[in-house]
Amino acid sequence: MMNSPPMMDQQSPNCSASLMEGFLQEAQRKSQSFEQPAPEPEMLHNPYAGFDPHAGINWLFPIDFTSSEYLPLIAEKCLYHNSLVILPNKNEKSFVTAITMYNIYRWYPLGKIIYVAPKRAMIDDQKAACERFMKLAPTDVVDMHSVKVHERARYWMGKRVFFISSTMMISDINRSAQDMPVMDKVKLIVIDEPQLDQRAHAKIIQKLLEFTKNFRVLCVSTTSSKTVEANLLKTWLISNIELQWGNPHETPEDWLMNKKEISHISVPPGPSLEALLMELKEIAQRYMQKLLVSKLIAKGEFERISVEQIQQERNRYEQTILTGVLRKDHHDVMLNFHMTEKLLRGYHILQRDGIVSILEHFIRENDVLVQADPKLATYLLKLRRGTYTSPHPKFQTLENFLREFHQRRADANVLIVVERVESGAVILQNLRKIQESKFKMIIDGNYSQDVEQFRSGMLNTLIVTVQVEPVLEIGKIDLIVLFNMTSQPREFLAHIARTRGSDPGAIVIFSTDGTEQQEIDNVMKTRRLFYYENRNILPIGVDLSQMMMHVSPGLIPPGFQPKGRQIYFNIPTTSQNVAVGEQPGTSGIGAPAGTSPSPQVGEKRKIVEVLADVPATYDAVNGQTYYEVVSLKQQNLDIPLSPGPAFTAT
């Protein structure tokens, strides 16, 4: 007899209890999940959070300054890709960096922009370049080198653009997330000369990846720097490389100084200036002697000690503080370093530029510690009340030289390059005494009209600063006058190479007897060591595509295609200096048609917009206008516009 199978609905008591318990647990879990739904992935992380859709419809490129044709293309690629940019000179490098920083600064009003450099001088140069080219809001910018340790977290929270050294950046980014909760807001990190401190910069990027994955990386260098190792490209997250040579078809020996008439005029300082130099030297030696006794600086000849050497010793001393070793006389040591640096710089300015420049230097510095020194205060008061025939004997020598030159060659043009604006102002006053000279001085801003007048012959003398001169495209120049250019040897030699071509012009170098004269002679003798291009800046015979990242994180949301817009950043804010057309529709925003816009006050800056279909841009954080757009017709502009391939047609 066959056994019947068990009925399906027959269950043991134990099995029934376990099933009931399972049903209750499942119901409780569903009830909890209904009350607190799990966030979707889009809600957890939005890579484009903080993007300003109004500012993001375009990216801005300044046309106040004449630039190479390839710079707009490189600047645009830096906005879309993590890039390694290698350019012929540091002016173009700073130019591209400033453009990239400013546009991402506009796109993300709550984002953080970081500029990292291994050397203090690079930070100072890039800060000046950002102010000169793109003008970031001063209230958003901070130099972390001047911030005390206990205040650093507060500045990281409140500021948006940071200039910081590699060492300090490592120290800050290694702090806990509770102490540094803003690193996830970083949208751009710029590393200047990354190959100079490879390990530090690699650590910075890798540590930053722990906070956020959505940030842009820009590594910049010059063709004269060290070779970039291929295995570092992926460490730096590089997916795009831009390389431009200064002279792709020639070696420096073929164009640097050959076939040029170079004259060196050395001028003695004279008894009055020598007495002033000796008095300032005695004031500076009081502080230097204290550092020497403390064994914080090496003994050396006063005239040969540079400001950079003092800064290096100061940085070395500050590094010892990080180890926990603090001297009892720490404050006195820092005061001695500070005063030595300031007085050495003042001594070199007085020696090379004269009385006007050193007075302007200390007025501009407005340093409380400097003003607190009674001997120095008495010395500066003596300079202000003194009566002098000339701030420096070089100015009188230059005036006599230019008068004779213009009388002999009435059709020749002259370019005078100065290191300090005050020196240019004194030369400008001396040129007024020369009847044959038709002159103009360019310091900054919209100078294209002045350059065009110089090219056409309406002006025969142009005075420019060392910061502005490298970006000018002047063409043929009959005479270049270099006024104390020895603090930057590479730039000095670039000025000497300025008139290369079939008909090179003459060059006259002015210097003061002594240290400056010796520096110029040394630069001339070793010029090939100073000015060169490293043809192995990138490894030869290596497939770099295998060493790079293949994608970069996107900073631009889908659907947005920012268009390049050429703008003037340095238009004066007064109404008489802004040319506004008389036709309807060309007046300033908010002003009646046919009238000039009223002058602006405070920190608002006008930008003359070539394309007139974009309204004013606003600061999304506090709702205020941080620049105002003034629309102009193209025919009313002083410069004929020629948009490059990186810009959309109007």
C-alpha positions in Angstrom: 0.0 0.0 0.0 1.5 3.3 -1.1 2.0 6.1 1.4 0.0 9.2 0.5 2.1 12.4 0.0 1.7 15.0 2.7 -0.8 17.7 2.2 0.6 21.1 1.1 -1.4 23.1 3.7 -0.2 21.0 6.6 2.6 22.8 8.5 4.2 22.2 11.8 3.7 24.7 14.6 7.4 25.7 14.6 7.4 26.4 10.9 4.3 28.5 11.2 5.8 30.7 14.0 9.0 31.3 12.0 7.1 32.4 8.9 5.0 34.8 10.9 8.1 36.3 12.5 9.6 36.8 9.1 6.5 38.5 7.8 6.6 40.9 10.7 10.2 41.8 10.2 9.7 42.4 6.5 6.7 44.7 7.2 8.7 46.6 9.8 11.6 47.1 7.3 9.2 48.3 4.6 7.6 50.7 7.0 11.0 52.2 7.9 12.1 52.5 4.3 8.8 54.3 3.6 9.4 56.8 6.3 13.1 57.5 5.4 13.5 56.8 1.6 17.1 56.1 0.6 18.5 59.0 -1.4 19.1 58.4 -5.1 22.6 58.7 -6.5 21.9 62.1 -8.1 20.9 63.5 -4.8 24.1 62.2 -3.1 26.5 64.0 -5.4 26.0 66.6 -8.2 29.3 67.2 -10.0 28.0 70.5 -11.4 26.7 71.9 -8.1 27.3 75.6 -7.8 27.6 76.3 -11.6 26.3 79.7 -12.5 24.1 79.2 -15.6 24.2 82.9 -16.4 28.0 83.3 -16.3 28.5 79.8 -17.9 27.2 80.8 -21.3 30.6 82.4 -22.2 34.2 82.5 -21.2 36.1 85.8 -21.3 39.4 86.6 -23.0 41.1 90.1 -22.6 42.1 92.0 -25.7 43.7 94.9 -23.9 47.0 93.3 -24.5 48.4 92.1 -27.8 49.0 88.4 -27.5 50.1 85.5 -29.7 47.5 83.8 -31.9 47.8 80.4 -30.1 47.0 81.8 -26.6 43.1 81.9 -27.0 43.1 78.3 -28.2 45.3 77.1 -25.3 43.2 79.1 -22.8 40.0 77.4 -24.1 41.4 73.9 -23.8 42.5 74.6 -20.2 38.9 75.1 -19.3 37.8 71.7 -20.7 40.8 69.5 -19.9 43.4 68.9 -17.2 46.3 70.4 -19.0 50.1 70.7 -18.9 50.9 74.0 -20.7 54.5 74.8 -21.7 55.1 78.3 -23.2 58.2 80.2 -24.3 58.1 82.9 -21.5 56.6 83.5 -18.1 54.4 86.4 -19.4 52.4 84.1 -21.6 52.4 81.4 -18.9 50.9 83.9 -16.4 48.5 85.2 -19.0 47.0 81.8 -19.7 46.9 81.0 -15.9 45.1 84.3 -15.2 42.4 83.6 -17.9 41.8 80.1 -16.6 41.5 81.2 -13.0 39.2 84.0 -13.8 36.7 82.1 -15.9 36.3 79.2 -13.5 36.1 81.8 -10.7 33.1 83.3 -12.7 31.4 79.9 -13.4 31.5 78.7 -9.8 30.7 81.6 -7.4 31.1 79.4 -4.4 34.0 77.4 -5.6 37.7 77.6 -4.5 40.6 78.5 -6.8 44.1 77.5 -5.7 47.4 78.6 -7.2 50.4 76.6 -5.9 54.1 77.4 -6.6 57.3 76.2 -5.1 58.9 79.6 -5.0 57.7 82.9 -3.4 58.7 85.0 -6.4 56.4 82.9 -8.7 53.4 83.7 -6.3 54.1 87.4 -6.4 54.4 87.4 -10.2 51.2 85.5 -10.7 49.3 87.7 -8.3 50.5 90.8 -10.2 49.5 89.1 -13.5 46.0 88.3 -12.3 45.5 92.0 -11.3 47.0 93.2 -14.6 45.1 90.9 -17.0 41.8 89.9 -15.5 41.3 91.7 -12.1 39.9 89.3 -9.6 37.8 90.9 -6.8 40.3 91.9 -4.0 38.0 90.8 -1.3 38.0 87.2 -2.6 41.8 86.9 -2.9 44.3 85.9 -0.1 48.0 85.3 0.0 48.3 82.5 2.5 51.9 83.3 3.2 50.8 86.3 5.2 48.2 84.4 7.2 48.9 83.2 10.7 48.6 79.5 11.5 45.6 79.8 13.8 43.7 82.0 11.3 44.3 79.7 8.2 41.1 77.7 8.6 39.0 80.9 8.8 40.6 82.3 5.6 40.0 79.0 3.8 36.3 79.3 4.7 35.9 82.9 3.8 38.0 83.4 0.7 37.8 82.0 -2.9 41.2 82.5 -4.6 44.3 81.3 -2.7 48.0 81.9 -3.5 50.0 79.5 -1.5 53.4 77.8 -1.6 53.8 74.0 -2.1 55.0 73.4 1.5 52.1 75.3 3.1 49.6 73.6 0.8 50.7 70.2 2.0 50.5 71.3 5.6 46.9 72.6 5.2 45.5 69.8 3.1 46.8 67.2 5.5 44.7 68.6 8.3 41.6 66.8 9.3 38.3 67.3 7.5 36.8 68.9 10.6 39.6 71.6 10.5 39.5 72.0 6.7 35.9 71.4 5.5 36.2 73.4 2.3 38.5 71.3 0.2 35.5 69.6 -1.5 34.7 73.0 -3.0 38.0 73.3 -4.9 37.2 73.7 -8.7 40.7 74.6 -10.0 44.2 74.0 -8.8 47.1 75.6 -10.7 50.6 74.3 -10.2 53.4 76.4 -11.4 56.6 74.5 -12.5 55.3 71.2 -11.1 58.5 69.4 -12.1 60.6 71.5 -9.6 59.0 69.7 -6.6 57.5 66.5 -8.0 56.7 64.6 -4.8 55.1 67.6 -3.1 52.8 68.4 -6.0 51.9 64.7 -6.5 50.9 64.5 -2.8 48.7 67.6 -3.1 46.7 66.2 -6.0 46.3 62.8 -4.5 45.2 64.2 -1.2 42.8 66.5 -2.9 41.2 63.5 -4.7 40.1 62.3 -1.2 37.9 65.3 -0.8 36.5 65.7 -4.4 36.9 64.3 -7.9 35.4 67.2 -9.8 38.2 69.8 -10.1 40.3 71.1 -12.9 44.1 70.8 -12.9 46.4 73.2 -14.7 50.2 72.7 -14.7 52.2 75.5 -16.3 55.9 75.8 -17.2 58.3 77.5 -19.6 60.4 76.0 -22.3 63.5 76.8 -20.4 62.6 74.7 -17.3 63.5 71.2 -16.3 62.4 68.1 -18.3 59.0 66.8 -17.3 59.1 63.1 -16.5 56.5 61.0 -18.4 55.4 58.9 -15.4 54.2 62.1 -13.6 51.6 63.0 -16.1 49.0 60.5 -14.8 49.9 61.4 -11.2 49.0 65.0 -12.1 45.8 63.8 -13.8 46.9 65.4 -17.1 44.8 64.6 -20.2 46.0 67.4 -22.5 49.5 68.8 -23.3 50.1 72.2 -25.0 53.7 73.1 -26.0 54.8 76.2 -27.9 58.4 77.0 -28.7 59.6 80.6 -28.8 61.7 80.0 -32.0 60.7 76.7 -33.5 63.1 77.0 -36.5 66.1 78.8 -35.0 68.5 78.3 -32.1 69.1 81.2 -29.7 72.6 81.8 -31.1 71.1 82.6 -34.5 68.9 85.5 -33.3 69.7 86.5 -29.7 72.4 89.1 -30.2 74.2 88.6 -33.4 74.4 91.5 -35.8 73.3 94.0 -33.1 74.9 97.2 -32.1 75.0 97.1 -28.3 76.3 100.0 -26.2 76.7 100.0 -22.4 76.8 103.4 -20.7 77.8 103.3 -17.1 77.1 106.4 -15.0 78.9 107.2 -11.7 76.5 107.8 -8.8 78.1 111.1 -7.8 79.0 112.3 -4.2 75.4 113.3 -3.2 74.0 109.9 -4.1 76.9 108.0 -2.6 76.4 109.8 0.8 72.7 108.9 0.8 73.6 105.2 0.0 76.1 105.1 2.8 73.6 106.4 5.3 71.0 103.9 4.3 73.6 101.1 4.3 74.4 101.9 8.0 70.7 101.7 8.9 70.3 98.3 7.2 73.5 96.9 8.7 72.2 97.3 12.3 69.5 94.6 11.5 71.9 92.4 9.5 74.4 92.4 12.2 71.9 91.0 14.7 71.0 88.2 12.2 74.7 87.5 11.7 75.3 87.2 15.5 72.4 84.8 15.7 74.0 82.7 12.9 70.9 83.0 10.7 72.7 84.5 7.7 76.1 84.0 6.3 78.7 86.8 6.3 79.2 88.5 3.0 79.8 91.8 1.2 76.8 94.1 1.7 76.5 95.1 -2.0 76.5 91.5 -3.1 73.8 90.3 -0.7 70.4 90.1 -2.5 66.9 90.3 -1.2 66.3 86.7 -2.5 69.1 85.4 -0.2 67.5 87.0 2.8 64.1 85.5 1.9 65.7 82.1 1.5 67.3 82.3 5.0 64.0 83.5 6.4 62.1 80.6 4.9 64.7 78.2 6.2 64.2 79.6 9.7 60.4 79.4 9.4 60.7 75.7 8.5 62.5 75.1 11.8 59.5 76.5 13.6 57.3 73.7 12.1 59.4 71.2 14.0 58.4 72.7 17.3 61.7 74.5 18.0 61.0 78.2 18.8 63.7 80.6 19.9 63.1 82.9 22.9 63.9 85.9 20.7 61.6 84.7 17.9 59.8 88.1 17.5 63.1 90.0 17.3 64.5 87.6 14.7 61.4 88.0 12.5 61.7 91.8 12.9 65.3 91.7 11.8 64.5 89.6 8.8 61.7 91.9 7.8 63.6 95.1 8.2 66.7 93.7 6.4 64.6 92.6 3.5 62.9 96.0 3.2 66.0 98.1 3.6 68.0 95.9 1.1 65.3 96.4 -1.5 65.3 100.1 -0.8 69.1 100.3 -1.1 69.0 98.6 -4.5 66.2 100.9 -5.7 68.1 104.0 -4.6 71.3 102.8 -6.2 69.6 102.1 -9.6 66.6 104.4 -9.8 67.3 107.3 -7.4 65.5 109.3 -4.8 62.0 109.5 -6.3 61.7 105.7 -6.7 62.8 104.9 -3.1 60.3 107.5 -1.7 57.5 106.0 -3.7 58.6 102.5 -2.7 58.3 103.2 1.0 55.1 105.2 0.6 53.5 102.3 -1.3 54.7 99.7 1.2 53.1 101.7 4.1 54.9 99.4 6.5 54.2 100.0 10.2 57.5 98.4 11.3 59.5 100.5 8.8 57.8 103.7 10.0 58.5 102.8 13.6 62.3 103.0 13.1 63.2 106.6 14.1 66.5 106.6 12.2 64.8 105.5 9.0 61.9 107.9 9.5 64.5 110.8 9.9 66.3 109.6 6.8 63.2 109.5 4.6 62.1 113.0 5.9 65.6 114.2 4.8 65.0 112.8 1.3 61.6 114.5 1.0 62.9 117.9 2.1 66.1 117.8 0.1 66.7 119.8 -3.1 68.2 117.8 -6.0 69.1 118.7 -9.6 68.2 115.1 -10.6 66.9 112.0 -8.8 69.8 110.0 -10.2 72.7 111.0 -12.6 71.5 108.4 -15.1 68.4 110.5 -15.9 70.4 113.5 -16.9 72.8 111.3 -19.0 69.8 109.7 -20.7 68.2 113.1 -21.5 71.4 114.4 -23.1 71.7 111.1 -25.1 68.1 111.2 -26.4 68.4 114.9 -27.3 71.4 114.2 -29.5 69.9 111.1 -31.0 66.6 112.8 -32.0 68.6 115.7 -33.5 70.7 113.4 -35.6 67.8 111.0 -36.7 64.5 112.8 -36.7 62.7 109.8 -38.3 63.9 107.2 -35.9 61.7 105.6 -33.1 62.9 104.8 -29.6 61.6 102.2 -27.1 62.6 102.9 -23.5 62.1 100.0 -21.1 62.0 100.7 -17.3 61.7 98.5 -14.3 59.8 100.9 -12.2 57.0 103.3 -13.0 58.6 106.1 -11.1 61.6 106.0 -13.3 59.4 106.2 -16.4 57.7 109.3 -14.9 61.0 111.0 -14.4 62.1 110.2 -18.0 58.7 111.5 -19.2 59.4 114.8 -17.6 62.9 115.0 -19.2 61.4 114.2 -22.6 59.2 117.3 -22.4 62.5 119.3 -22.6 63.4 117.7 -25.9 61.5 119.6 -28.7 61.9 116.8 -31.3 60.4 114.0 -29.1 56.8 112.9 -29.5 56.4 110.6 -26.6 53.9 108.5 -24.6 54.2 106.3 -21.5 52.4 102.9 -21.3 52.0 101.5 -17.8 49.0 99.3 -18.1 45.5 99.1 -19.6 44.2 99.7 -23.1 47.4 100.7 -24.9 46.7 99.4 -28.4 46.0 102.9 -29.8 49.3 104.1 -28.5 51.2 101.2 -30.1 49.4 101.9 -33.4 50.5 105.6 -33.2 54.0 104.5 -32.5 54.0 102.1 -35.5 52.6 104.8 -37.8 55.1 107.5 -36.7 52.8 109.8 -34.9 54.9 109.0 -31.8 58.7 108.5 -32.0 59.3 107.6 -28.3 57.5 105.0 -26.2 58.2 104.4 -22.5 57.0 101.0 -21.2 57.5 99.0 -18.0 59.2 95.6 -18.0 55.8 94.0 -17.2 54.1 95.4 -20.3 56.8 95.3 -22.9 57.0 91.5 -23.6 53.3 91.4 -24.7 53.7 94.3 -27.2 53.8 93.7 -30.9 55.6 96.7 -32.2 57.7 95.5 -35.2 60.8 97.4 -36.3 62.5 99.5 -33.6 65.5 101.7 -34.3 66.7 102.1 -30.8 66.0 100.3 -27.5 67.1 101.9 -24.2 67.3 99.5 -21.3 67.1 101.2 -17.9 68.4 98.9 -15.1 67.1 95.4 -16.2 69.5 93.2 -14.3 67.1 91.9 -11.6 65.6 89.5 -14.1 68.4 88.2 -16.5 66.1 86.2 -18.8 63.8 89.1 -19.4 66.8 91.4 -19.8 68.0 89.2 -22.7 64.6 89.0 -24.2 64.6 92.8 -24.5 68.0 92.6 -26.2 66.5 90.1 -28.7 63.5 92.4 -29.2 64.5 93.9 -32.6 65.7 90.7 -34.3 65.1 90.6 -38.0 66.6 91.8 -41.3 67.2 95.3 -40.0 68.0 95.0 -36.3 68.0 98.2 -34.2 70.7 99.5 -31.8 70.6 98.8 -28.1 71.8 101.1 -25.3 72.1 99.8 -21.8 72.3 102.3 -18.9 73.7 101.3 -15.5 75.2 102.7 -12.4 78.9 102.1 -11.7 79.5 99.3 -9.3 77.2 96.3 -8.6 74.7 97.0 -11.4 77.5 97.4 -14.0 79.1 94.2 -12.9 75.7 92.3 -13.1 75.1 93.5 -16.6 78.6 92.5 -17.7 78.2 89.0 -16.2 74.8 88.5 -17.9 76.3 89.6 -21.3 79.2 87.2 -20.9 77.1 84.2 -19.8 74.0 85.0 -21.9 73.8 81.6 -23.5 73.5 80.0 -20.1 70.6 82.3 -19.1 68.5 82.3 -22.3 67.8 78.9 -23.8 65.0 76.5 -24.6 65.1 73.0 -23.2 64.4 71.0 -26.4 64.0 67.9 -24.1 61.3 69.6 -22.0 59.2 66.5 -22.8 60.7 63.0 -23.1 61.8 62.1 -26.6 60.8 58.7 -28.0 58.1 58.0 -25.4 54.4 57.5 -26.2 53.0 60.1 -23.9 49.4 59.1 -24.7 49.9 55.9 -22.7 51.2 58.0 -19.7 48.2 60.4 -19.6 44.7 60.3 -18.3 42.2 59.7 -21.1 39.4 61.8 -19.6 39.1 64.9 -17.4 36.2 65.6 -15.0 33.6 67.8 -16.5 33.0 71.3 -15.0 30.5 72.4 -17.6 27.0 70.8 -17.3 25.5 69.0 -20.3 23.8 71.4 -22.6 26.2 74.3 -22.0 28.7 75.3 -24.6 30.4 78.5 -23.4 31.4 80.8 -26.2 34.6 82.8 -26.2 34.1 86.6 -25.8 36.8 89.2 -26.4 36.6 92.0 -23.9 38.5 95.0 -22.6 39.2 94.7 -18.9 41.2 97.9 -18.3 38.8 100.6 -19.6 38.9 103.6 -17.1 35.6 104.0 -15.1 35.2 107.8 -15.9 32.6 108.6 -18.6 34.9 110.8 -20.7 37.3 108.0 -21.2 34.8 105.5 -22.5 33.9 106.0 -26.1 30.1 105.4 -26.5 28.4 105.7 -29.9 25.8 108.2 -30.6 23.6 105.8 -32.4 20.6 104.3 -30.6 21.4 101.2 -28.7 25.1 102.1 -28.0 24.7 103.9 -24.7 25.7 102.5 -21.4 23.4 100.1 -19.6 20.8 102.0 -17.6 21.7 105.3 -19.3 19.5 107.2 -21.9 20.4 106.5 -25.5 23.1 108.9 -26.9 24.5 109.7 -23.5 27.6 108.5 -21.7 27.3 106.3 -18.6 27.9 108.0 -15.3 31.2 107.4 -13.5 31.3 104.4 -11.2 32.5 104.4 -7.6 33.8 101.7 -5.3 35.2 98.5 -6.8 32.8 98.2 -9.7 34.6 97.9 -13.0 33.4 98.5 -16.5 34.1 96.0 -19.2 33.5 97.1 -22.7 31.7 94.1 -24.3 32.4 93.7 -28.0 29.3 91.5 -28.4 26.3 93.4 -27.1 23.8 90.6 -26.4 24.8 89.8 -22.8 23.5 91.7 -19.8 25.5 92.6 -16.8 26.9 89.8 -14.7 26.1 89.5 -11.0 27.8 88.0 -8.0 25.6 85.0 -7.1 26.8 85.1 -3.5 25.8 88.6 -2.4 23.6 89.7 -5.3 25.8 92.6 -6.3 27.1 93.6 -9.7 30.9 93.0 -9.8 31.3 94.4 -13.2 29.0 96.3 -15.6 28.9 95.7 -19.3 29.0 98.7 -21.7 28.0 97.9 -25.2 29.9 99.4 -28.1 29.6 99.3 -31.9 32.5 97.7 -33.6 33.1 100.8 -35.8 33.6 103.0 -32.7 36.4 100.9 -31.2 39.9 102.2 -31.5 41.2 98.8 -32.5 40.0 96.7 -35.5 38.7 93.5 -34.1 39.9 90.2 -35.5 38.4 87.3 -33.5 40.6 84.2 -33.7 39.4 80.7 -34.3 38.6 80.2 -30.7 35.8 82.7 -30.8 32.3 82.5 -32.4 31.4 84.8 -35.2 29.2 87.7 -34.4 
